[in-house]
Amino acid sequence: MVAISKKSVTIGVAVIAVAAIAIALVYSQKKKSTYNALASSTAEGYTPRIIGGATLNRNVWDQSRRYLVSIRKDGHFCGATLVSRRVVLSAARGNPNPPGGFNPAESIDFNRYAQDDNGGVTTIPLCQTENNSCEDTGLAYVIRHQDWRFNTFTNDVALIILPEGRQITTIPPVILNRNPNVPVDGQEVEAFGWGLTNRRPFPGVFPNEIQTGTLEYLTNRECRRLLNANNDQTITGDMMCARTDSTNGVATGGGDSGGPLLSGEVQVGVASYTLVEDITGTNTDPNRPDGFARISFLFDWIRDTVCAEVPLDEVFNCRRSKASKQTKQGKRY
């Protein structure tokens, strides 16, 4: 997980000793809040995720949430959703590990409910080389939004294209939102993820099953007002915000990156970033909303990229011959 302070200081080095020093420095400046990018890494030696949520009922998962995807790297790494038979939607920061290098996850798991149960799970490996085409056609590959910016969280989406012959036909894909007027201010929305149910004691407690939590959607105007009051994140049109109800203490966190924000049965957002008071604390302050990529704003990019890579995709109504592998929609790995 990448931690960015208000002064854009990156807390680094993935060893417990250095993490302890970083924690001490943060505690010495209690008035400063810390950004925690939701993508997994080992900078602090742990991966924070949904806090204060509840276990997703297995029957609900089986009937309507099996499109939830676990991107893997020595266990769960970040979240994603199946949006078409050969296409997975996630966050840009949750795939190649920024900044500067290419450090992708190892594989993608479909049909996974619990971490200790591999029954029925389909695993597809990810391409590990940074180039314009994978030599092994049996590997999935990542396309990040070309205007994604690591330090500002803008356009924080990526697509993973599954290899031909490995399409997922037994799991109905999630419906993506195209309506810019959905959701509405104050509407309840739901986040999902595998991971820490509590960040204390360090390094935290991991659940076995998928967790879910309810948040409240905010308009971008209200989100800007709250965050500007705290001298925090700039909110742009490609983003959306949701905050915890102060009575339930629900929050998203690292490892939830790429996971869905749902309004009913429709995915409206992709988990991007969260605010916490310190790198071991939780975000239960309703005045510090969590950030998501707004799907309605980014839908054209998603559709155009899918159609360039999977030209006969039925979900996105693609009807053209396959474009060049060097797509204009994003950077292909």
Order of alpha helices (4+ residues) and beta strands (2+ residues): beta-beta-alpha-beta-beta-alpha-beta-beta-beta-beta-beta-beta-beta-beta-beta-beta-alpha-beta-beta-beta-beta-alpha-beta
